[in-house]
């Protein structure tokens, strides 16, 4: 039996924490047969703003794999700095449950914290992340972690995006905007709808896929509009980066539009591994999908035409 609790936002609400380990909102308890789920909802004018600066403080925290977070409405903003925990998700070296976002506006930001904005904390294990609607803005800065996905040396579950407007940005270095953190492991990444923009601007940072010395599962894009841009040498826009690997990449579906641009050097694939000396699984591009580079000829691993 699933035990649920709901926070229905009304008006403007602010929560802060500077404690080393206190998180303003924590979902706890639960078992495999009886998980615990917290739902945050409200109208677009109802706001929740959370700011934390403690070394292990998460904004909205799941403290085990059976404690889940659902955001279905309201305007939710979560920011962490200094710490090693996510803005929304798991704490340092912790295990967190699933995160589901389906409505209104969610903005999550981490800086200098070795943790994802949405997903896992440093050396942590995060559950699945599902986004089906709303506006989601996730940003990481200077912390070796994905904007959406895994923290530094962490493991993230599957990431599924089926709708909404999703913007994931990182200048964290050595991590993906959507996928894995540095030296971490990402599950499968599945995009079937929505508008997704993933951008990285620092060293060895893939837009969608695995982090530096990390691995990612299968990447499947079967719908929506996706723009992936990576600016580092030895780094693909979709796939892998230096000393990393990825599994199979599939882009398919009529109406699917993918713009993948790796701008770091002329040896990096736009779609595939970080360079010719690194590997990934099979890359398959369906003829009915539109796959392009922002300018010039797109470079796809294993496909020369």
C-alpha positions in Angstrom: 0.0 0.0 0.0 1.3 3.4 -1.0 1.2 6.0 1.8 0.8 9.5 0.4 0.9 13.0 1.7 0.2 16.2 -0.2 1.4 19.8 0.2 -1.1 22.1 -1.5 0.6 25.4 -1.9 -1.3 28.6 -1.2 0.3 32.0 -1.9 4.1 32.5 -1.4 6.0 30.2 0.9 9.7 30.4 1.8 11.9 27.9 3.6 15.6 28.2 4.3 18.3 26.1 6.1 22.0 26.7 6.9 22.3 23.6 9.0 24.9 21.1 7.9 22.4 18.3 7.6 18.8 19.6 7.9 16.6 19.6 4.8 13.5 21.8 4.8 11.4 19.0 3.4 12.2 15.3 3.7 10.3 12.2 2.5 11.2 9.4 4.8 10.2 5.8 5.6 8.5 3.4 3.2 9.2 -0.1 2.1 9.1 -2.0 -1.2 5.5 -3.1 -0.6 4.5 0.2 1.1 6.3 3.2 -0.4 5.9 6.7 0.8 5.1 9.5 -1.6 5.0 13.3 -1.1 3.1 15.3 -3.7 3.6 19.1 -4.0 0.8 20.9 -6.0 -0.8 24.2 -6.5 -1.7 26.8 -9.1 0.9 28.7 -11.1 0.5 31.7 -8.7 1.3 29.5 -5.6 5.0 29.4 -4.9 7.5 27.5 -2.8 11.0 28.8 -2.6 13.7 26.7 -0.7 17.3 27.7 -0.2 19.9 25.6 1.7 23.6 26.2 2.3 24.5 23.4 4.7 27.2 20.9 3.7 24.7 18.0 3.5 21.4 19.8 3.3 18.9 19.0 0.4 16.1 21.3 -0.6 13.4 18.6 -1.1 14.9 15.3 0.0 14.1 11.7 -0.4 16.0 9.7 2.1 15.6 6.1 0.7 14.7 4.3 -2.4 11.1 3.8 -1.3 10.4 7.5 -0.6 9.2 9.3 -3.7 8.8 13.0 -4.7 6.0 14.2 -7.0 5.6 17.8 -8.1 2.3 18.3 -10.0 1.7 22.0 -9.7 2.7 25.3 -8.3 6.0 27.2 -8.8 8.7 25.4 -7.0 12.2 26.8 -6.7 15.0 24.9 -4.9 18.6 26.1 -4.5 21.5 24.5 -2.8 25.1 25.8 -2.3 28.2 24.6 -0.6 26.7 21.2 0.2 26.9 17.7 -1.3 23.2 17.1 -1.7 20.8 17.7 -4.6 18.4 20.6 -4.7 15.6 18.1 -5.3 16.4 14.4 -4.6 19.1 12.7 -2.6 21.7 13.6 0.0 25.4 12.8 0.0 26.2 9.1 -0.1 22.4 8.5 0.2 19.9 6.5 -1.7 16.8 8.3 -2.9 13.5 7.3 -4.5 11.8 8.4 -7.7 11.2 12.0 -8.7 8.1 12.8 -10.9 7.4 16.2 -12.3 4.2 16.8 -14.3 3.1 20.4 -13.9 3.7 24.1 -13.6 7.2 25.4 -13.0 10.2 23.7 -11.3 13.6 25.5 -11.0 16.4 23.6 -9.3 20.0 24.9 -8.9 23.1 23.6 -7.3 26.5 25.3 -7.1 29.8 24.0 -5.7 28.1 21.0 -4.2 29.1 17.9 -6.2 25.4 17.1 -6.5 22.7 17.1 -9.2 20.1 19.9 -9.3 17.4 17.2 -9.8 18.6 13.7 -8.9 21.4 12.3 -6.7 23.8 13.7 -4.2 27.6 13.2 -4.2 28.4 9.4 -4.3 24.7 8.7 -3.9 22.2 6.5 -5.7 19.1 8.2 -7.1 15.9 6.6 -8.4 14.1 7.2 -11.7 13.4 10.7 -12.8 10.2 11.3 -14.9 9.1 14.6 -16.4 5.8 14.6 -18.3 4.8 18.3 -18.3 5.3 21.8 -17.0 8.5 23.9 -17.3 11.6 22.5 -15.7 14.9 24.4 -15.4 17.8 22.6 -13.9 21.3 24.2 -13.5 24.5 23.0 -12.0 27.7 25.1 -11.6 31.2 24.1 -10.6 30.4 20.7 -9.1 31.1 17.7 -11.4 27.4 16.7 -11.4 24.6 16.5 -13.9 21.8 19.1 -14.0 19.3 16.2 -14.2 20.6 12.8 -13.2 23.6 11.7 -11.1 25.9 13.4 -8.7 29.7 13.1 -8.6 30.7 9.4 -8.4 27.0 8.6 -8.1 24.5 6.4 -9.8 21.2 7.6 -11.3 18.2 5.6 -12.4 16.4 6.0 -15.7 15.6 9.5 -16.9 12.3 9.8 -18.9 11.0 12.9 -20.5 7.6 12.7 -22.3 6.4 16.3 -22.3 6.9 19.8 -21.0 9.7 22.3 -21.6 12.9 21.1 -20.1 16.1 23.1 -19.9 19.2 21.5 -18.4 22.5 23.5 -18.2 25.8 22.8 -16.6 29.2 24.5 -16.4 30.1 22.0 -13.7 32.8 20.2 -15.8 33.1 16.5 -16.5 29.4 15.8 -16.2 26.3 15.6 -18.5 23.5 18.2 -18.5 21.1 15.2 -18.6 22.6 11.9 -17.5 25.6 11.0 -15.4 28.0 12.9 -13.2 31.8 12.7 -13.3 32.9 9.1 -12.6 29.3 8.1 -12.3 26.7 5.8 -13.9 23.5 6.9 -15.6 20.6 4.6 -16.4 18.7 4.8 -19.7 17.7 8.2 -21.0 14.4 8.2 -22.8 12.9 11.3 -24.5 9.5 10.8 -26.3 8.1 14.3 -26.3 8.3 17.9 -25.2 11.0 20.5 -25.9 14.4 19.6 -24.4 17.4 21.9 -24.4 20.6 20.5 -22.9 23.7 22.6 -22.8 27.2 22.2 -21.4 30.0 24.7 -21.5 32.9 23.3 -19.5 35.5 20.5 -19.9 34.4 17.0 -20.9 30.7 17.6 -20.4 28.2 15.8 -22.6 24.9 17.4 -23.1 22.9 14.2 -23.0 24.7 11.0 -21.8 27.5 10.0 -19.6 30.1 12.0 -17.6 33.9 11.9 -17.7 35.1 8.4 -16.8 31.5 7.5 -16.5 28.9 5.3 -18.3 25.4 5.8 -19.5 22.7 3.4 -20.5 20.8 3.4 -23.7 19.7 6.8 -25.1 16.4 6.7 -27.0 14.8 9.8 -28.6 11.5 9.0 -30.2 9.6 12.3 -30.1 9.7 16.0 -29.3 12.3 18.6 -30.2 15.7 18.2 -28.7 18.7 20.5 -28.8 22.0 19.3 -27.3 25.1 21.4 -27.3 28.5 20.5 -25.9 31.6 22.8 -26.0 34.5 20.7 -24.9 37.1 18.6 -26.7 36.7 14.8 -26.6 33.0 15.3 -26.0 29.9 14.4 -27.9 26.7 16.4 -27.7 24.7 13.1 -27.3 26.6 10.1 -26.0 29.9 10.1 -24.1 32.9 12.1 -23.2 36.6 11.4 -22.5 37.4 8.1 -20.8 33.7 7.4 -20.7 31.3 5.1 -22.6 27.6 4.8 -23.6 25.4 2.1 -24.7 23.1 2.2 -27.8 21.7 5.4 -29.2 18.4 5.4 -31.1 16.8 8.4 -32.7 13.4 7.6 -34.3 9.9 8.8 -35.0 8.2 11.0 -37.5 8.2 14.6 -36.2 11.2 14.0 -34.0 13.7 16.8 -34.4 17.2 16.5 -32.9 19.9 19.2 -33.2 23.2 17.9 -31.8 26.3 20.1 -31.9 29.7 19.3 -30.4 31.8 22.4 -30.8 35.0 21.5 -28.9 37.0 20.1 -31.8 36.8 18.5 -35.2 37.4 15.0 -33.8 34.4 14.8 -31.5 31.2 13.2 -32.7 28.1 15.1 -32.4 26.3 11.8 -31.6 28.4 8.9 -30.3 31.5 8.6 -28.0 33.8 11.4 -27.1 36.2 10.6 -29.9 37.5 7.9 -32.2 39.5 6.3 -29.3 36.4 5.8 -27.2 33.4 3.5 -27.8 29.7 3.4 -27.5 27.1 0.9 -28.6 25.3 1.0 -31.9 23.9 4.4 -33.2 20.7 4.0 -35.2 19.0 7.0 -36.9 15.6 6.4 -38.4 15.0 8.0 -41.8 11.8 9.7 -40.6 13.5 11.6 -37.8 15.2 14.9 -38.5 18.7 14.9 -37.2 21.0 17.8 -37.8 23.8 20.0 -36.6 23.4 23.7 -35.8 25.7 24.4 -38.7 27.8 22.2 -41.0 27.7 18.5 -41.5 26.7 16.4 -38.5 29.2 13.7 -37.3 27.6 10.5 -36.2 29.5 7.5 -34.8 29.4 4.6 -37.3 27.5 6.5 -39.9 29.5 8.2 -42.7 26.7 9.3 -45.1 
